């Protein structure tokens, strides 16, 4: 089970229904075009996802926590509120799991900003009710 699965579990959302996928890179210019795979209808994960009010849940956890943690802007605080490892090593592992670009992995501040935004987006894709202002 990956770290993102642990986040969903702590939010009461179970296993990921929408699994993070690596970015699709364009084929090299000199490569011969590959035949197109047969198109299969993609299952619609949205139909089976139960919405979870993540904001209310996280605000409740923040109110009960003795530390002043701002999960809305900090990936470290978000992980702490969920009682998950927030160390740099754990965040790097999570960033790799979510396919963070290599150039951001070299700068922890940039990686953290990317990671926070993408964790919230992935939570929303898996049924978390995340307000639009937290996803922008």
C-alpha positions as CSV (number, residue, x, y, z in Angstrom):
1,X,0.0,0.0,0.0
2,X,1.4,3.4,-1.0
3,X,1.5,6.6,1.0
4,X,-1.4,8.1,-0.9
5,X,-3.5,5.1,0.0
6,X,-2.6,5.8,3.6
7,X,-3.9,9.3,3.2
8,X,-7.2,8.1,1.8
9,X,-7.5,5.5,4.6
10,X,-7.0,8.2,7.3
11,X,-9.7,10.3,5.6
12,X,-12.1,7.3,5.7
13,X,-12.1,7.0,1.9
14,X,-10.6,3.5,1.5
15,X,-8.3,2.6,-1.4
16,X,-7.8,4.9,-4.4
17,X,-10.5,4.6,-7.0
18,X,-8.5,6.9,-9.3
19,X,-4.9,5.8,-9.3
20,X,-2.1,8.3,-10.0
21,X,-0.7,7.7,-13.5
22,X,2.7,8.7,-14.9
23,X,2.6,11.6,-17.3
24,X,2.4,10.6,-20.9
25,X,5.5,11.7,-22.8
26,X,5.5,12.4,-26.5
27,X,7.2,9.8,-28.7
28,X,10.6,10.7,-30.2
29,X,10.5,12.4,-33.6
30,X,12.5,9.6,-35.2
31,X,10.4,6.8,-33.9
32,X,8.0,5.1,-36.3
33,X,4.4,5.6,-35.3
34,X,3.0,2.7,-33.2
35,X,-0.3,1.3,-34.2
36,X,-3.1,2.7,-32.0
37,X,-4.4,0.3,-29.4
38,X,-8.0,-0.8,-29.5
39,X,-10.1,1.7,-27.6
40,X,-11.8,0.2,-24.6
41,X,-14.4,2.2,-22.8
42,X,-12.8,3.6,-19.6
43,X,-14.7,2.9,-16.4
44,X,-16.2,5.9,-14.8
45,X,-14.8,6.1,-11.3
46,X,-17.0,9.0,-10.4
47,X,-20.2,7.0,-10.4
48,X,-19.0,4.7,-7.5
49,X,-17.2,7.4,-5.4
50,X,-18.8,8.4,-2.1
51,X,-18.0,12.1,-1.3
52,X,-16.2,12.8,1.9
53,X,-16.2,16.3,3.4
54,X,-12.5,16.6,3.7
55,X,-12.6,20.3,4.9
56,X,-14.9,19.5,7.9
57,X,-12.8,16.4,8.8
58,X,-9.5,18.2,8.6
59,X,-10.9,21.3,10.5
60,X,-12.1,18.9,13.3
61,X,-8.7,17.3,13.5
62,X,-7.0,20.7,13.5
63,X,-9.2,21.9,16.3
64,X,-8.4,18.9,18.4
65,X,-4.6,19.2,17.8
66,X,-2.6,21.1,20.3
67,X,-0.3,22.4,17.5
68,X,-1.4,25.2,15.2
69,X,-1.3,23.3,11.9
70,X,-2.4,24.8,8.6
71,X,-3.2,21.8,6.4
72,X,-4.7,24.1,3.7
73,X,-1.3,25.4,2.7
74,X,1.3,22.9,4.1
75,X,1.8,19.3,3.1
76,X,3.8,18.8,6.3
77,X,0.8,20.0,8.4
78,X,-1.6,18.0,6.4
79,X,0.4,14.8,7.0
80,X,0.8,15.6,10.7
81,X,-3.0,16.1,11.1
82,X,-3.5,12.6,9.6
83,X,-0.9,11.1,12.0
84,X,1.4,10.2,9.0
85,X,5.1,10.5,8.6
86,X,5.8,14.1,7.4
87,X,9.6,13.7,7.2
88,X,11.4,14.8,4.0
89,X,12.1,11.2,3.1
90,X,8.4,10.3,3.4
91,X,7.4,13.4,1.4
92,X,9.9,12.5,-1.3
93,X,8.5,9.0,-1.5
94,X,4.9,10.4,-1.8
95,X,6.1,12.8,-4.5
96,X,7.6,9.9,-6.5
97,X,4.4,7.9,-6.0
98,X,2.4,10.9,-7.5
99,X,5.0,11.3,-10.3
100,X,6.5,14.7,-9.3
101,X,8.8,16.1,-12.0
102,X,12.5,15.4,-11.3
103,X,13.4,19.1,-11.4
104,X,11.1,19.8,-8.5
105,X,12.4,16.9,-6.4
106,X,15.8,18.7,-6.1
107,X,14.2,21.7,-4.3
108,X,12.2,20.7,-1.2
109,X,10.2,23.9,-1.1
110,X,9.0,23.5,-4.8
111,X,8.4,19.8,-4.2
112,X,6.3,20.6,-1.1
113,X,4.2,23.1,-3.0
114,X,3.7,20.7,-5.9
115,X,3.0,17.8,-3.5
116,X,0.4,19.7,-1.5
117,X,-1.5,20.8,-4.6
118,X,-1.4,17.3,-6.1
119,X,-2.4,15.5,-2.9
120,X,-5.5,17.7,-2.7
121,X,-6.3,17.1,-6.3
122,X,-5.9,13.3,-6.0
123,X,-8.1,13.4,-2.8
124,X,-10.7,15.3,-4.8
125,X,-10.4,12.8,-7.7
126,X,-11.1,10.0,-5.2
127,X,-14.2,11.5,-3.7
128,X,-12.9,14.2,-1.4
129,X,-15.0,17.3,-1.3
130,X,-12.2,19.9,-1.8
131,X,-13.1,23.5,-2.5
132,X,-11.9,24.9,-5.8
133,X,-9.8,27.6,-4.1
134,X,-7.7,24.9,-2.5
135,X,-7.1,23.2,-5.9
136,X,-6.0,26.3,-7.8
